[in-house]
Amino acid sequence: MIKEIVDKWDRNKPTIKCWFQTTRPESYEDIVRKLFELVINDGVGGGFNISDMTVIDNGEYRGSKIFIIPSDTYQPEVSDYLICDVCYGSCSMCDTLIGIRENSPINFFDEDDELQPTAPSDEQVSDYMTLALHIVQNLRWLSEKEE
């Protein structure tokens, strides 16, 4: 774990929680992008260029997504990149995000018979927050060597 990023998580949890209370993320990439936008790039210290994020996904029904995010600097070096990985599956039994999304009804019909999304439940928001925390805890510098 990177202490500075965990500190930013602690400071900015309410901001990302508000987003989860009104949004049903469609993908892990949505969550990673919002984590950088709302939590990590909070204006304190160096930022990261989320528009240049690289996503590697060689799976089909299950696999891993690898996110590589450069610091917002001119010609970043290897030591300027963060990396994290997320394993996923194709059903609610083997994929955390699908499991959270399927935990309650997603839509309802309004008085005009228009299909409307429901807000995530408190339990879903809590689960999204846990998933986001695990992503934050999994962030590491690309140049770090595993022991």
TORRO-457217 format. One line per 8 residues: number of its first residue (from 1); their letters; for each residue x negated, y, z negated of N, C-alpha, C. Coordinates in steps of 0.05 Angstrom, whole numbers. Layout:
<rs>
NUM	a	X Y Z X Y Z X Y Z; ...;
</rs>
This chain:
<rs>
1	mikeivdk	-17 -24 0 0 0 0 -18 25 0; -7 46 12 -21 71 13 -8 90 -7; -23 97 -28 -12 112 -50 2 138 -41; -11 153 -23 1 178 -15 28 174 -1; 31 153 13 57 147 27 78 138 7; 69 121 -12 88 113 -33 97 137 -50; 79 156 -55 86 180 -69 107 196 -53; 104 198 -26 123 211 -9 150 197 -10;
9	wdrnkpti	149 170 -11 174 155 -13 189 163 -39; 174 163 -61 186 170 -87 198 198 -86; 185 217 -73 195 245 -71 219 247 -53; 219 232 -31 239 236 -10 261 215 -8; 262 197 -28 283 176 -28 311 188 -24; 318 210 -38 345 220 -34 352 228 -5; 332 237 9 337 246 37 343 222 55; 327 201 53 332 177 69 358 163 60;
17	kcwfqttr	364 164 34 388 152 24 413 165 36; 412 192 39 434 206 51 438 197 80; 416 193 94 418 183 122 431 156 123; 423 137 105 435 111 104 464 111 96; 472 131 81 501 133 73 519 141 96; 508 152 117 524 160 140 517 146 166; 497 129 165 487 117 190 484 87 187; 490 72 208 484 44 209 462 40 229;
25	pesyediv	437 37 220 415 34 239 419 10 257; 414 14 282 417 -7 302 393 -26 303; 369 -15 295 345 -31 298 325 -23 276; 304 -40 274 282 -34 256 268 -9 266; 267 -4 292 254 20 302 268 45 293; 295 44 292 310 67 281 301 73 252; 298 53 236 291 57 208 262 67 206; 243 56 222 216 66 221 215 95 229;
33	rklfelvi	228 102 251 228 130 260 239 149 239; 261 141 226 273 159 206 255 160 181; 242 138 174 223 139 152 201 159 156; 191 160 181 170 179 187 181 207 188; 204 210 200 216 237 203 224 249 176; 237 233 159 249 244 134 232 240 109; 215 220 110 200 213 85 170 219 88; 158 208 108 128 210 110 119 236 122;
41	ndgvgggf	132 247 142 125 273 153 140 295 139; 137 297 113 153 316 98 139 343 95; 119 348 111 105 374 109 83 375 89; 79 354 73 58 353 53 36 335 64; 13 347 70 -9 331 81 -5 328 111; -23 311 123 -22 307 152 2 292 161; 12 298 185 35 284 195 28 263 215; 47 249 225 44 228 244 61 233 269;
49	nisdmtvi	50 226 292 64 231 317 82 208 324; 106 209 315 125 187 319 133 184 348; 131 205 364 138 203 392 117 186 407; 93 183 396 73 166 409 71 139 395; 91 131 379 91 105 366 92 83 387; 76 62 383 76 39 400 91 16 385; 109 3 399 123 -20 388 117 -44 404; 106 -64 391 101 -90 404 121 -110 394;
57	dngeyrgs	135 -123 413 155 -143 406 154 -165 427; 141 -186 421 138 -209 439 158 -231 434; 177 -226 416 196 -246 409 221 -244 427; 239 -263 423 264 -262 438 287 -265 417; 291 -288 407 312 -292 386 301 -288 358; 275 -291 355 262 -286 329 233 -279 335; 221 -265 317 193 -258 321 185 -235 303; 165 -220 311 155 -198 296 154 -173 313;
65	kifiipsd	160 -151 301 155 -125 314 132 -113 300; 114 -102 316 90 -88 305 93 -59 313; 91 -41 294 93 -13 298 65 -1 293; 56 15 313 30 28 310 35 58 314; 29 74 293 36 102 292 11 119 289; 5 137 308 -19 154 306 -14 178 288; -36 187 276 -35 214 263 -30 235 284; -18 257 276 -13 278 295 -38 295 298;
73	tyqpevsd	-58 284 311 -83 297 316 -91 294 345; -108 311 354 -118 309 382 -136 285 384; -131 267 402 -147 243 407 -152 227 381; -132 215 369 -136 200 344 -156 178 347; -171 173 326 -189 151 325 -175 127 312; -188 104 312 -176 80 301 -168 85 272; -183 100 257 -177 105 229 -153 124 225; -143 135 247 -120 154 246 -93 141 251;
81	ylicdvcy	-93 114 253 -68 100 260 -58 84 236; -31 85 232 -18 67 213 -6 44 229; -4 21 215 9 -2 228 27 -15 207; 48 -27 217 65 -44 200 79 -64 217; 86 -86 205 100 -107 220 125 -115 206; 145 -123 221 171 -132 211 178 -158 225; 185 -178 210 194 -203 222 225 -202 224; 235 -213 246 264 -212 250 274 -238 261;
89	gscsmcdt	300 -241 260 313 -265 270 337 -258 286; 353 -278 293 376 -273 311 403 -276 297; 403 -281 271 429 -284 256 426 -272 228; 449 -269 215 448 -257 188 434 -274 168; 431 -299 173 417 -317 155 386 -314 157; 376 -304 180 348 -304 183 337 -276 190; 355 -255 189 346 -228 195 358 -209 174; 341 -194 161 351 -177 140 369 -155 150;
97	ligirens	362 -141 171 378 -120 182 406 -129 191; 407 -151 205 433 -163 214 449 -170 189; 436 -182 169 450 -190 145 463 -166 131; 449 -144 130 460 -120 117 483 -109 134; 480 -108 160 501 -97 177 527 -114 176; 524 -140 173 547 -157 173 560 -161 146; 549 -147 126 558 -150 99 586 -138 94; 596 -121 112 623 -109 109 634 -101 136;
105	pinffded	660 -95 138 671 -87 163 656 -63 174; 652 -62 201 638 -41 213 657 -20 225; 681 -28 233 699 -9 246 727 -10 235; 742 11 240 771 11 233 785 27 255; 811 25 257 826 40 276 839 64 262; 836 88 273 849 111 261 878 113 270; 892 135 262 920 138 268 926 140 298; 906 146 315 909 147 344 900 122 357;
113	delqptap	897 100 342 887 75 351 859 76 364; 844 96 355 816 98 364 798 82 345; 780 67 356 762 52 339 741 71 327; 739 70 300 721 88 285 702 71 268; 677 79 266 659 64 248 664 72 219; 662 53 201 664 59 173 637 67 162; 636 82 141 611 89 128 600 63 114; 574 61 113 562 38 99 571 38 70;
121	sdeqvsdy	575 14 59 583 11 31 559 18 13; 564 21 -12 542 27 -32 522 4 -32; 533 -21 -30 515 -44 -29 497 -44 -4; 509 -37 19 493 -35 43 472 -13 41; 479 10 30 460 31 27 437 22 9; 443 8 -12 422 -3 -30 404 -22 -15; 417 -39 1 401 -59 17 384 -45 38; 395 -25 52 379 -9 71 355 4 57;
129	mtlalhiv	359 14 33 338 27 18 316 7 10; 324 -17 3 305 -38 -4 289 -45 21; 302 -49 44 289 -55 69 269 -33 76; 277 -8 74 260 15 80 235 15 61; 240 10 36 218 9 17 198 -12 24; 207 -36 33 189 -57 41 173 -49 66; 185 -34 84 170 -24 107 148 -4 97; 155 14 79 136 33 68 113 18 55;
137	qnlrwlse	120 -2 39 99 -18 25 81 -33 44; 91 -40 68 77 -55 87 59 -38 105; 62 -12 104 45 6 120 16 4 111; -2 3 131 -30 3 124 -46 16 147; -70 24 141 -86 36 162 -96 14 181; -95 20 207 -104 1 227 -133 -7 223; -149 11 212 -178 5 209 -184 -11 183; -164 -16 166 -168 -32 142 -173 -61 149;
145	kee	-192 -73 137 -198 -101 141 -183 -117 119; -171 -139 128 -158 -157 108 -179 -173 93; -174 -177 68 -194 -193 52 -186 -221 49;
</rs>
